[in-house]
Amino acid sequence: MDVALREVRTGDLDVFFTLMQDPEAGRMAAFTAEDPGDRARFDAHWERILRTDDVNRTVLVDGAVAGHAAVYGPPGEREVTYWIDRAHWGRGVATAALRALLLLVPERPLHARAAADNAGSLRVLAKCGFTVTGRDSGYAHARGEETEELLLRLDG
């Protein structure tokens, strides 16, 4: 299995939108768009973020789009995020994609957040050197309830 990152292309957005329609993946991610089925809002969101200096990449598995990964935010507060097709969960794709992203963005510290019960994502972040620095909670649209999340940090 070959995992690679490349620049986001317009055609990738259709795949990203489809991936966000998976209710199990949304529940695991927890902190999603208010209405992941709103294509106009999704397109406007991606149009905005692709105009920034943030690092956004498409995740490829054996040449096929399998998700996306990004580093965003102001210096000193930059955060990582990723979304991987559920068909690839448990196969090391998220870990490989995040490791590749961290090579592209050498600045530190970097931050991350994950729902406290999202064991898979917490494992990925730990494998990539992130450590838990705190806890927070917020309203998770995909769950329709307040959800605890862990705050993580990657230093030098």
Legacy VTK file of the C-alpha trace (Angstrom):
# vtk DataFile Version 3.0
C-alpha trace
ASCII
DATASET POLYDATA
POINTS 156 float
0.000 0.000 0.000
1.431 3.362 -1.070
0.281 6.441 0.892
1.154 9.829 -0.576
0.129 13.480 -0.324
-0.408 15.931 -3.152
-1.913 19.366 -3.639
-5.703 19.448 -3.439
-7.374 19.500 -6.856
-10.889 20.711 -7.565
-12.040 17.182 -8.431
-10.943 15.956 -4.994
-13.667 18.015 -3.364
-16.384 15.672 -4.628
-14.657 12.787 -2.853
-14.126 14.842 0.330
-17.822 15.766 0.356
-18.835 12.118 -0.078
-16.537 11.052 2.771
-18.181 13.572 5.081
-21.573 11.928 4.493
-20.511 8.785 6.388
-22.377 9.018 9.716
-19.989 6.662 11.536
-16.957 8.671 10.446
-18.736 11.879 11.412
-19.582 10.517 14.843
-15.964 9.499 15.394
-14.663 12.903 14.268
-17.445 14.535 16.346
-16.564 18.152 15.596
-17.849 18.473 12.043
-19.794 21.017 10.041
-23.241 21.784 11.408
-24.812 20.284 8.287
-22.324 18.073 6.428
-24.906 17.582 3.667
-24.941 21.304 2.752
-22.885 21.245 -0.451
-22.996 25.004 -0.993
-21.553 25.640 2.468
-18.974 22.869 1.949
-17.853 24.407 -1.367
-17.668 27.908 0.148
-15.591 26.548 3.044
-13.104 24.865 0.710
-12.949 27.897 -1.576
-11.969 29.992 1.459
-9.371 27.611 2.857
-7.712 26.974 -0.493
-7.065 30.723 -0.784
-5.087 30.763 2.485
-1.449 29.938 3.153
-2.536 26.875 5.128
-1.094 23.541 4.028
-3.902 21.390 2.589
-3.165 18.068 0.965
-5.097 15.241 -0.594
-4.251 11.822 0.827
-3.783 9.160 -1.832
-3.713 5.404 -1.274
-2.306 3.542 -4.259
-3.081 6.621 -6.360
-6.760 6.948 -5.325
-8.134 9.779 -3.181
-8.607 8.502 0.382
-8.975 11.732 2.350
-7.242 14.955 3.221
-4.802 16.357 5.761
-3.961 19.927 6.693
-2.060 22.295 8.941
-3.898 25.544 9.578
-4.055 28.542 11.878
-1.814 31.367 13.028
1.876 30.811 13.866
2.352 29.316 17.321
-1.209 27.989 17.298
-1.142 25.942 14.094
-3.183 22.772 14.220
-3.244 19.525 12.264
-6.393 17.896 10.984
-7.144 14.932 8.755
-10.066 12.923 7.448
-9.505 9.432 6.093
-12.057 7.269 4.311
-13.407 4.720 6.809
-12.532 1.935 4.332
-8.876 2.652 5.211
-9.180 2.855 8.998
-6.860 0.577 10.926
-4.460 0.152 8.009
-1.881 2.835 8.911
-3.085 5.333 6.304
-3.759 8.187 8.745
-0.403 7.662 10.461
1.485 7.626 7.144
-0.396 10.699 5.908
0.225 12.649 9.125
3.916 11.712 9.132
4.220 12.964 5.535
2.393 16.170 6.448
4.719 16.768 9.404
7.697 16.507 7.042
6.132 19.197 4.841
5.550 21.504 7.803
8.649 21.471 10.020
7.531 24.324 12.297
6.791 23.440 15.901
4.848 23.468 18.066
1.844 22.031 16.267
-1.444 21.309 17.985
-4.250 18.803 17.517
-7.637 18.013 19.008
-9.529 14.740 19.075
-12.690 13.537 20.734
-11.598 11.867 23.967
-13.184 8.568 22.867
-11.632 8.603 19.388
-9.027 5.952 20.208
-7.932 5.560 16.579
-7.092 9.210 16.064
-5.437 9.468 19.472
-3.256 6.471 18.519
-2.288 8.131 15.227
-1.348 11.364 16.983
0.687 9.541 19.652
2.574 7.537 16.983
3.491 10.860 15.365
4.840 12.307 18.621
1.884 14.351 19.894
1.277 14.357 23.634
-1.881 15.217 25.544
-1.681 18.652 27.148
-5.238 19.173 28.323
-8.951 18.637 27.975
-11.790 20.721 26.651
-15.367 20.171 25.641
-17.650 21.636 23.069
-20.778 20.993 21.119
-20.143 18.251 18.560
-22.565 18.625 15.641
-22.051 15.039 14.467
-23.131 13.768 17.880
-25.695 16.408 18.762
-24.212 16.832 22.237
-21.386 18.283 24.306
-18.328 16.111 23.793
-15.042 15.957 25.641
-11.923 16.383 23.553
-8.244 16.029 24.252
-5.793 18.774 23.338
-2.435 17.611 22.022
0.869 19.206 21.114
3.927 18.286 19.087
7.142 20.038 20.092
10.545 20.230 18.361
LINES 1 157
156 0 1 2 3 4 5 6 7 8 9 10 11 12 13 14 15 16 17 18 19 20 21 22 23 24 25 26 27 28 29 30 31 32 33 34 35 36 37 38 39 40 41 42 43 44 45 46 47 48 49 50 51 52 53 54 55 56 57 58 59 60 61 62 63 64 65 66 67 68 69 70 71 72 73 74 75 76 77 78 79 80 81 82 83 84 85 86 87 88 89 90 91 92 93 94 95 96 97 98 99 100 101 102 103 104 105 106 107 108 109 110 111 112 113 114 115 116 117 118 119 120 121 122 123 124 125 126 127 128 129 130 131 132 133 134 135 136 137 138 139 140 141 142 143 144 145 146 147 148 149 150 151 152 153 154 155
